[in-house]
Amino acid sequence: MPLAPPQPAVFMACVNSYRNGKRLRYLVRERKALADLLTSDAERPYVTPIQKGNISNQHVANQLLEHERQYSIIGLHFTGHADESEPVFRIESDKFETPVTLDEISALTGMLPKLQVVFLNGCATEKLVEHLLRKDIPIVIATQTSEEHPYATDLARNFYYYLSQGCTVLEAAQFTSARFPELWSVPVSYDIEQDALLWEGKGQKRFQWGLYYLPENLSRVNQRPPRRPVMSFPASEEDARALRRRRRRKILRYSLAAIVLGLLAACLTMLIMEEPAALFHRVASF
């Protein structure tokens, strides 16, 4: 029996979740709400959320590798704030704001061969977007806010709602971009001579919210995620043989019941179709 494909998953974390020693609690609420949205069909979700809680960043890589063995991580979601002055994340941890550098981000993305999308909700910068695209991430969804922004939250909710309904990453991104005019669809090209990524609006003072992508990579994000099977596959050949025996016994019971019911139906039909006198004679002869 063929093995089931690994379940798609999205790894979620909060960025810069403390300001002046005070935790920005709405970031955690947003992360949990998005995770709940993905598991609204809890029995058979299309995409499984993996939430990074309040743990040290040095354990993030180990956590990702552990989950990558069980799932196929197709998305990274970072919600929060990042500083334009330095292209680092400050992810929630047991030491408040622990910075994660671009090199460390590169190491994280490099461990995930099935990664299709990175969602920077409120924490995007032009440097981060370009860096992720250079790491061959097919789609980078980017918004930038300095405080809680309902529009950015609604945008994320819509994206993960479409994923929860079985849409591909490409479909979910396109539907979300079509519904929210603020989120531009931004094709990116590579200039070989300058060794640079180019897109419309790059370098402008105001960062452009957008769905950034290299067109040649879009075929990698248009695969529909399989639903998790309700019945798990056998863990061993012995389990498989036992399952086949149970199925054969069940088929045999159903077959015998069908034969008995068929014979009873035939007898009743013969009795009903006989003439009343013959039927009376047959009954009297018993």
C-alpha positions as a Markdown table, in Angstrom:
| # | Residue | x | y | z |
|---|---|---|---|---|
| 1 | Met | 0.0 | 0.0 | 0.0 |
| 2 | Pro | 1.5 | 3.4 | -1.0 |
| 3 | Leu | 2.5 | 5.8 | 1.7 |
| 4 | Ala | 0.4 | 8.9 | 2.1 |
| 5 | Pro | 2.1 | 12.2 | 1.1 |
| 6 | Pro | 3.2 | 14.3 | 4.0 |
| 7 | Gln | 0.7 | 16.8 | 5.4 |
| 8 | Pro | 1.4 | 20.4 | 4.3 |
| 9 | Ala | 2.1 | 22.7 | 7.2 |
| 10 | Val | 2.7 | 26.4 | 7.9 |
| 11 | Phe | 5.2 | 27.5 | 10.6 |
| 12 | Met | 4.0 | 30.6 | 12.5 |
| 13 | Ala | 5.9 | 33.0 | 14.8 |
| 14 | Cys | 5.7 | 36.5 | 16.2 |
| 15 | Val | 8.3 | 39.1 | 15.4 |
| 16 | Asn | 9.3 | 41.8 | 17.9 |
| 17 | Ser | 6.6 | 40.9 | 20.3 |
| 18 | Tyr | 7.9 | 43.2 | 23.1 |
| 19 | Arg | 8.2 | 47.0 | 23.2 |
| 20 | Asn | 9.9 | 48.7 | 26.1 |
| 21 | Gly | 9.6 | 45.5 | 28.2 |
| 22 | Lys | 5.8 | 45.2 | 27.4 |
| 23 | Arg | 4.5 | 42.4 | 25.4 |
| 24 | Leu | 2.4 | 43.1 | 22.3 |
| 25 | Arg | -0.3 | 40.6 | 23.1 |
| 26 | Tyr | -2.3 | 41.2 | 20.0 |
| 27 | Leu | 0.5 | 39.5 | 17.9 |
| 28 | Val | 0.0 | 36.3 | 19.8 |
| 29 | Arg | -3.7 | 36.5 | 19.5 |
| 30 | Glu | -3.4 | 37.0 | 15.8 |
| 31 | Arg | -1.1 | 34.0 | 15.4 |
| 32 | Lys | -3.4 | 31.8 | 17.4 |
| 33 | Ala | -6.5 | 33.0 | 15.4 |
| 34 | Leu | -4.8 | 32.2 | 12.1 |
| 35 | Ala | -3.8 | 28.8 | 13.4 |
| 36 | Asp | -7.4 | 28.1 | 14.5 |
| 37 | Leu | -8.6 | 29.2 | 11.1 |
| 38 | Leu | -6.5 | 26.6 | 9.3 |
| 39 | Thr | -7.9 | 23.8 | 11.6 |
| 40 | Ser | -11.6 | 24.9 | 11.5 |
| 41 | Asp | -12.2 | 21.6 | 9.8 |
| 42 | Ala | -10.3 | 19.9 | 12.6 |
| 43 | Glu | -10.9 | 16.3 | 11.5 |
| 44 | Arg | -9.4 | 16.6 | 8.1 |
| 45 | Pro | -7.4 | 19.9 | 7.6 |
| 46 | Tyr | -5.7 | 20.7 | 4.3 |
| 47 | Val | -2.9 | 22.6 | 6.0 |
| 48 | Thr | -1.6 | 22.1 | 9.6 |
| 49 | Pro | -0.4 | 25.1 | 11.6 |
| 50 | Ile | 2.8 | 24.8 | 13.6 |
| 51 | Gln | 3.1 | 27.6 | 16.2 |
| 52 | Lys | 6.4 | 28.7 | 17.7 |
| 53 | Gly | 5.7 | 29.6 | 21.3 |
| 54 | Asn | 7.9 | 31.4 | 23.8 |
| 55 | Ile | 11.1 | 29.4 | 23.2 |
| 56 | Ser | 14.6 | 30.4 | 22.6 |
| 57 | Asn | 15.5 | 31.1 | 18.9 |
| 58 | Gln | 18.4 | 28.7 | 19.0 |
| 59 | His | 15.8 | 25.9 | 19.1 |
| 60 | Val | 13.9 | 27.1 | 16.1 |
| 61 | Ala | 16.0 | 25.3 | 13.6 |
| 62 | Asn | 15.7 | 22.0 | 15.6 |
| 63 | Gln | 12.0 | 22.5 | 15.9 |
| 64 | Leu | 11.6 | 23.1 | 12.1 |
| 65 | Leu | 13.7 | 20.0 | 11.3 |
| 66 | Glu | 11.6 | 17.9 | 13.7 |
| 67 | His | 8.4 | 19.1 | 12.1 |
| 68 | Glu | 9.8 | 18.8 | 8.5 |
| 69 | Arg | 10.3 | 15.0 | 9.1 |
| 70 | Gln | 6.6 | 14.7 | 9.9 |
| 71 | Tyr | 5.1 | 17.4 | 7.7 |
| 72 | Ser | 5.9 | 19.2 | 4.4 |
| 73 | Ile | 6.4 | 22.8 | 5.5 |
| 74 | Ile | 5.1 | 24.9 | 2.7 |
| 75 | Gly | 4.8 | 28.3 | 4.5 |
| 76 | Leu | 6.5 | 30.5 | 7.0 |
| 77 | His | 4.4 | 33.2 | 8.6 |
| 78 | Phe | 5.9 | 36.0 | 10.7 |
| 79 | Thr | 3.6 | 38.5 | 12.2 |
| 80 | Gly | 4.8 | 41.7 | 14.0 |
| 81 | His | 7.3 | 44.5 | 13.3 |
| 82 | Ala | 10.8 | 44.7 | 11.8 |
| 83 | Asp | 13.1 | 47.7 | 11.6 |
| 84 | Glu | 14.0 | 49.1 | 8.2 |
| 85 | Ser | 17.4 | 50.2 | 9.5 |
| 86 | Glu | 18.6 | 46.6 | 10.2 |
| 87 | Pro | 17.3 | 43.6 | 8.2 |
| 88 | Val | 16.7 | 41.4 | 11.2 |
| 89 | Phe | 13.8 | 39.7 | 12.9 |
| 90 | Arg | 13.3 | 40.0 | 16.6 |
| 91 | Ile | 11.2 | 36.9 | 17.3 |
| 92 | Glu | 9.5 | 36.3 | 20.6 |
| 93 | Ser | 11.5 | 34.1 | 22.9 |
| 94 | Asp | 12.3 | 33.4 | 26.5 |
| 95 | Lys | 14.8 | 36.3 | 26.3 |
| 96 | Phe | 12.3 | 38.8 | 25.1 |
| 97 | Glu | 13.5 | 40.1 | 21.7 |
| 98 | Thr | 16.2 | 37.9 | 20.3 |
| 99 | Pro | 17.4 | 39.1 | 16.9 |
| 100 | Val | 17.5 | 36.7 | 13.9 |
| 101 | Thr | 19.9 | 37.8 | 11.1 |
| 102 | Leu | 19.5 | 37.4 | 7.4 |
| 103 | Asp | 22.1 | 34.6 | 7.5 |
| 104 | Glu | 20.0 | 32.7 | 10.1 |
| 105 | Ile | 16.9 | 33.3 | 8.0 |
| 106 | Ser | 18.7 | 31.8 | 5.0 |
| 107 | Ala | 19.6 | 28.8 | 7.1 |
| 108 | Leu | 16.0 | 28.3 | 8.1 |
| 109 | Thr | 14.6 | 28.6 | 4.6 |
| 110 | Gly | 17.4 | 26.3 | 3.3 |
| 111 | Met | 16.2 | 23.5 | 5.5 |
| 112 | Leu | 12.7 | 23.5 | 3.9 |
| 113 | Pro | 12.8 | 22.1 | 0.4 |
| 114 | Lys | 9.0 | 22.3 | -0.1 |
| 115 | Leu | 8.7 | 25.9 | 1.1 |
| 116 | Gln | 6.4 | 27.9 | -1.2 |
| 117 | Val | 5.5 | 31.1 | 0.6 |
| 118 | Val | 6.8 | 33.4 | 3.3 |
| 119 | Phe | 4.2 | 35.7 | 4.7 |
| 120 | Leu | 5.6 | 38.9 | 6.4 |
| 121 | Asn | 2.5 | 40.4 | 8.1 |
| 122 | Gly | 3.4 | 43.8 | 9.3 |
| 123 | Cys | 7.1 | 43.1 | 9.4 |
| 124 | Ala | 8.2 | 43.3 | 5.8 |
| 125 | Thr | 11.1 | 45.5 | 4.5 |
| 126 | Glu | 12.4 | 45.8 | 1.0 |
| 127 | Lys | 15.7 | 44.2 | 2.1 |
| 128 | Leu | 13.9 | 41.2 | 3.6 |
| 129 | Val | 11.7 | 40.7 | 0.5 |
| 130 | Glu | 14.7 | 40.8 | -1.8 |
| 131 | His | 16.7 | 38.4 | 0.4 |
| 132 | Leu | 13.9 | 35.8 | 0.4 |
| 133 | Leu | 13.3 | 36.0 | -3.3 |
| 134 | Arg | 17.1 | 35.5 | -3.9 |
| 135 | Lys | 16.7 | 32.3 | -1.8 |
| 136 | Asp | 14.3 | 31.1 | -4.5 |
| 137 | Ile | 11.1 | 31.4 | -2.4 |
| 138 | Pro | 8.3 | 31.3 | -5.0 |
| 139 | Ile | 6.0 | 33.9 | -3.3 |
| 140 | Val | 6.7 | 36.5 | -0.6 |
| 141 | Ile | 3.6 | 38.3 | 0.7 |
| 142 | Ala | 4.6 | 41.5 | 2.4 |
| 143 | Thr | 2.9 | 44.2 | 4.5 |
| 144 | Gln | 4.5 | 46.8 | 6.7 |
| 145 | Thr | 2.9 | 48.5 | 9.7 |
| 146 | Ser | 4.3 | 50.2 | 12.8 |
| 147 | Glu | 1.3 | 49.2 | 14.9 |
| 148 | Glu | -1.7 | 46.9 | 15.0 |
| 149 | His | -3.4 | 47.2 | 11.6 |
| 150 | Pro | -6.9 | 45.6 | 11.1 |
| 151 | Tyr | -6.4 | 45.7 | 7.3 |
| 152 | Ala | -3.3 | 43.6 | 7.5 |
| 153 | Thr | -5.0 | 41.1 | 9.8 |
| 154 | Asp | -8.0 | 40.8 | 7.5 |
| 155 | Leu | -5.7 | 40.2 | 4.6 |
| 156 | Ala | -3.9 | 37.3 | 6.5 |
| 157 | Arg | -7.2 | 35.8 | 7.5 |
| 158 | Asn | -8.4 | 35.8 | 3.9 |
| 159 | Phe | -5.2 | 34.1 | 2.7 |
| 160 | Tyr | -5.4 | 31.3 | 5.3 |
| 161 | Tyr | -9.1 | 30.9 | 4.8 |
| 162 | Tyr | -8.5 | 30.0 | 1.2 |
| 163 | Leu | -5.7 | 27.6 | 2.2 |
| 164 | Ser | -8.1 | 26.0 | 4.7 |
| 165 | Gln | -10.6 | 25.4 | 1.9 |
| 166 | Gly | -8.1 | 23.4 | -0.2 |
| 167 | Cys | -6.8 | 26.2 | -2.5 |
| 168 | Thr | -3.3 | 26.1 | -3.7 |
| 169 | Val | -0.8 | 28.7 | -2.4 |
| 170 | Leu | -1.0 | 30.5 | -5.8 |
| 171 | Glu | -4.8 | 30.5 | -5.8 |
| 172 | Ala | -5.0 | 31.7 | -2.2 |
| 173 | Ala | -2.5 | 34.5 | -3.0 |
| 174 | Gln | -4.3 | 35.6 | -6.1 |
| 175 | Phe | -7.8 | 35.6 | -4.5 |
| 176 | Thr | -6.4 | 37.6 | -1.6 |
| 177 | Ser | -4.7 | 40.1 | -3.9 |
| 178 | Ala | -7.9 | 40.5 | -5.9 |
| 179 | Arg | -9.9 | 41.2 | -2.8 |
| 180 | Phe | -7.5 | 43.7 | -1.2 |
| 181 | Pro | -6.4 | 46.5 | -3.6 |
| 182 | Glu | -3.7 | 47.5 | -1.2 |
| 183 | Leu | -1.9 | 44.3 | -1.9 |
| 184 | Trp | -0.4 | 44.6 | -5.3 |
| 185 | Ser | 0.6 | 41.7 | -7.5 |
| 186 | Val | 4.3 | 42.4 | -8.1 |
| 187 | Pro | 6.2 | 40.4 | -10.7 |
| 188 | Val | 10.0 | 40.4 | -10.1 |
| 189 | Ser | 12.7 | 40.1 | -12.8 |
| 190 | Tyr | 16.4 | 39.3 | -12.4 |
| 191 | Asp | 18.9 | 41.6 | -14.1 |
| 192 | Ile | 22.0 | 39.4 | -14.9 |
| 193 | Glu | 24.3 | 42.4 | -15.7 |
| 194 | Gln | 23.5 | 44.2 | -12.4 |
| 195 | Asp | 23.0 | 41.0 | -10.4 |
| 196 | Ala | 19.9 | 42.6 | -9.0 |
| 197 | Leu | 16.2 | 41.9 | -8.6 |
| 198 | Leu | 14.0 | 44.5 | -10.1 |
| 199 | Trp | 10.3 | 45.3 | -9.8 |
| 200 | Glu | 8.0 | 48.3 | -10.2 |
| 201 | Gly | 8.2 | 50.7 | -7.3 |
| 202 | Lys | 11.4 | 49.3 | -5.9 |
| 203 | Gly | 13.4 | 51.9 | -4.0 |
| 204 | Gln | 10.5 | 54.3 | -3.4 |
| 205 | Lys | 10.2 | 55.9 | 0.0 |
| 206 | Arg | 7.0 | 54.2 | 0.9 |
| 207 | Phe | 7.2 | 50.4 | 1.0 |
| 208 | Gln | 4.7 | 48.8 | -1.3 |
| 209 | Trp | 2.5 | 46.1 | 0.2 |
| 210 | Gly | 2.5 | 43.3 | -2.3 |
| 211 | Leu | 2.6 | 39.7 | -3.5 |
| 212 | Tyr | 6.1 | 39.4 | -4.8 |
| 213 | Tyr | 7.1 | 36.6 | -7.1 |
| 214 | Leu | 9.4 | 35.5 | -9.9 |
| 215 | Pro | 7.1 | 34.3 | -12.7 |
| 216 | Glu | 9.2 | 31.2 | -13.5 |
| 217 | Asn | 8.6 | 29.9 | -10.0 |
| 218 | Leu | 4.8 | 30.0 | -10.0 |
| 219 | Ser | 4.4 | 26.4 | -11.2 |
| 220 | Arg | 5.8 | 25.3 | -7.9 |
| 221 | Val | 3.0 | 26.8 | -5.9 |
| 222 | Asn | 0.0 | 25.5 | -7.9 |
| 223 | Gln | -0.2 | 22.0 | -6.5 |
| 224 | Arg | -3.4 | 21.3 | -4.6 |
| 225 | Pro | -2.8 | 20.0 | -1.0 |
| 226 | Pro | -4.1 | 16.5 | -0.2 |
| 227 | Arg | -6.5 | 16.1 | 2.6 |
| 228 | Arg | -5.3 | 14.1 | 5.6 |
| 229 | Pro | -6.8 | 10.6 | 5.4 |
| 230 | Val | -9.3 | 9.8 | 8.1 |
| 231 | Met | -7.9 | 6.2 | 8.4 |
| 232 | Ser | -4.2 | 6.0 | 9.0 |
| 233 | Phe | -2.1 | 3.7 | 6.8 |
| 234 | Pro | -0.8 | 0.5 | 8.3 |
| 235 | Ala | 2.5 | 0.9 | 10.1 |
| 236 | Ser | 3.8 | -2.6 | 9.2 |
| 237 | Glu | 3.3 | -5.5 | 6.8 |
| 238 | Glu | 1.7 | -7.5 | 9.7 |
| 239 | Asp | -0.8 | -4.7 | 10.2 |
| 240 | Ala | -1.5 | -4.7 | 6.5 |
| 241 | Arg | -2.2 | -8.5 | 6.5 |
| 242 | Ala | -4.5 | -8.1 | 9.5 |
| 243 | Leu | -6.4 | -5.3 | 7.8 |
| 244 | Arg | -6.8 | -7.5 | 4.6 |
| 245 | Arg | -8.2 | -10.4 | 6.8 |
| 246 | Arg | -10.7 | -8.2 | 8.4 |
| 247 | Arg | -11.8 | -6.9 | 5.0 |
| 248 | Arg | -12.2 | -10.5 | 3.7 |
| 249 | Arg | -14.3 | -11.5 | 6.7 |
| 250 | Lys | -16.5 | -8.5 | 6.3 |
| 251 | Ile | -17.0 | -9.2 | 2.6 |
| 252 | Leu | -17.9 | -12.8 | 3.4 |
| 253 | Arg | -20.5 | -11.9 | 6.0 |
| 254 | Tyr | -22.1 | -9.4 | 3.6 |
| 255 | Ser | -22.1 | -12.0 | 0.8 |
| 256 | Leu | -23.8 | -14.7 | 3.0 |
| 257 | Ala | -26.4 | -12.2 | 4.2 |
| 258 | Ala | -27.1 | -11.2 | 0.6 |
| 259 | Ile | -27.6 | -14.8 | -0.5 |
| 260 | Val | -30.0 | -15.6 | 2.4 |
| 261 | Leu | -32.0 | -12.5 | 1.7 |
| 262 | Gly | -32.1 | -13.4 | -2.0 |
| 263 | Leu | -33.5 | -16.9 | -1.2 |
| 264 | Leu | -36.1 | -15.5 | 1.1 |
| 265 | Ala | -37.2 | -13.0 | -1.5 |
| 266 | Ala | -37.5 | -15.7 | -4.1 |
| 267 | Cys | -39.6 | -17.9 | -1.9 |
| 268 | Leu | -42.0 | -15.1 | -1.0 |
| 269 | Thr | -42.3 | -14.2 | -4.7 |
| 270 | Met | -43.2 | -17.8 | -5.6 |
| 271 | Leu | -45.8 | -18.0 | -2.9 |
| 272 | Ile | -47.4 | -14.7 | -3.8 |
| 273 | Met | -47.6 | -15.6 | -7.5 |
| 274 | Glu | -49.4 | -19.0 | -7.0 |
| 275 | Glu | -53.2 | -19.3 | -7.4 |
| 276 | Pro | -55.2 | -19.0 | -4.1 |
| 277 | Ala | -56.5 | -22.6 | -4.4 |
| 278 | Ala | -53.0 | -24.0 | -4.9 |
| 279 | Leu | -51.7 | -21.9 | -2.1 |
| 280 | Phe | -54.5 | -23.1 | 0.2 |
| 281 | His | -53.7 | -26.7 | -0.8 |
| 282 | Arg | -50.0 | -26.2 | -0.1 |
| 283 | Val | -50.6 | -24.8 | 3.3 |
| 284 | Ala | -53.1 | -27.5 | 4.2 |
| 285 | Ser | -50.6 | -30.2 | 3.3 |
| 286 | Phe | -48.2 | -29.2 | 6.1 |
